[in-house]
Amino acid sequence: MRNLLADVEMALAKSDLDIAERPRRAADPDARPLFDEVRREHDLTVDLLLRATGQTEILEADPVLARSIRLRNPYVDPMSLLQVGTCRWRGWRIAPDDTLLQTLFATVTGIAHGLQNTG
């Protein structure tokens, strides 16, 4: 159980709903409530995790990991924003050698390396 809580805590610490929300602005209005539900579930999960661990903030018990995530954000966040922008073009037909597709793949790889997991 402790490992599961640690894994959930790390995933929550690495998530950035402000960046995740950016595509919502361009989304079909009917699809927008989905993100509202994601945010509610995220907030509920944070609350439950903090109660289960007795912490007042995520990674309170692991300041080294908290600092590591804080330091990597200036490098990962621009790639995340570029990925969001690239995904806006998903309706276009993209050839396998297309620069846009290569940019998308590069952001996925860069984010995964920056987060030190699958991203």
C-alpha positions in Angstrom: 0.0 0.0 0.0 2.9 2.4 0.8 4.4 1.9 -2.7 1.0 2.6 -4.3 0.6 5.9 -2.3 4.2 6.9 -3.2 3.5 6.2 -6.9 0.3 8.2 -6.8 1.9 11.0 -4.9 4.8 11.2 -7.5 2.3 11.2 -10.4 0.3 14.0 -8.8 3.4 16.0 -8.1 4.5 15.8 -11.7 1.1 16.7 -13.1 0.4 20.2 -14.2 -3.3 20.8 -14.8 -2.7 24.4 -15.9 -0.8 23.1 -18.9 -3.2 20.2 -19.4 -6.1 22.7 -19.5 -4.8 24.6 -22.5 -6.3 22.4 -25.2 -9.7 22.8 -23.5 -9.8 26.4 -24.7 -9.9 25.2 -28.3 -12.0 22.1 -27.6 -15.5 21.5 -28.8 -17.8 23.2 -26.2 -19.4 19.8 -25.6 -16.1 18.3 -24.7 -15.1 21.0 -22.1 -17.0 19.4 -19.1 -14.6 16.4 -19.4 -11.7 18.6 -18.2 -13.8 20.0 -15.3 -14.3 16.4 -14.2 -10.6 15.6 -14.5 -9.8 18.6 -12.3 -12.4 17.6 -9.7 -11.0 14.0 -9.6 -7.4 15.4 -9.4 -8.4 17.6 -6.5 -10.2 14.8 -4.7 -7.3 12.4 -5.2 -4.9 15.0 -3.8 -7.2 15.5 -0.8 -7.4 11.8 -0.1 -3.7 11.3 -0.5 -2.9 14.0 1.9 -5.3 12.6 4.5 -3.9 9.1 4.0 -0.3 10.2 4.4 -0.9 12.9 7.1 0.8 15.5 5.0 -0.3 19.1 4.3 1.2 19.2 0.8 2.3 16.7 -1.8 5.9 15.4 -1.3 6.1 17.0 2.1 7.9 13.9 3.3 10.3 13.8 0.3 11.8 17.3 -0.1 14.5 16.0 -2.4 12.0 14.7 -4.9 9.9 17.9 -4.6 13.0 20.0 -5.3 14.0 17.8 -8.2 10.5 18.2 -9.8 10.6 22.0 -9.2 14.0 22.2 -10.9 13.0 20.2 -13.9 9.8 22.2 -14.6 11.5 25.1 -16.4 12.8 22.5 -18.9 9.8 20.2 -19.3 7.0 22.9 -19.3 8.1 24.5 -22.6 8.1 21.0 -24.2 4.7 20.4 -22.8 3.4 23.7 -24.2 4.9 22.9 -27.6 3.3 19.5 -27.5 -0.1 21.1 -26.7 0.3 23.4 -29.7 1.4 20.6 -31.9 -1.6 18.5 -31.0 -3.9 21.3 -32.1 -3.1 20.3 -35.7 -4.2 16.8 -35.2 -7.0 17.2 -37.7 -4.6 17.8 -40.5 -3.3 15.0 -42.6 0.3 14.4 -41.5 2.8 12.5 -43.6 5.3 10.3 -41.7 8.1 12.6 -42.6 6.2 15.8 -41.7 8.0 18.2 -39.5 5.0 18.6 -37.3 4.9 14.9 -36.6 8.6 14.8 -35.8 8.1 17.8 -33.4 5.3 15.9 -31.7 7.5 12.8 -31.3 10.4 14.9 -30.0 8.2 16.5 -27.4 6.9 13.1 -26.2 10.4 11.8 -25.9 11.7 15.0 -24.2 8.9 15.1 -21.7 9.3 11.4 -20.9 13.0 11.9 -20.3 12.4 15.0 -18.2 9.8 13.3 -16.1 12.0 10.2 -15.9 9.0 8.0 -16.9 6.7 7.5 -19.8 5.4 11.1 -19.6 
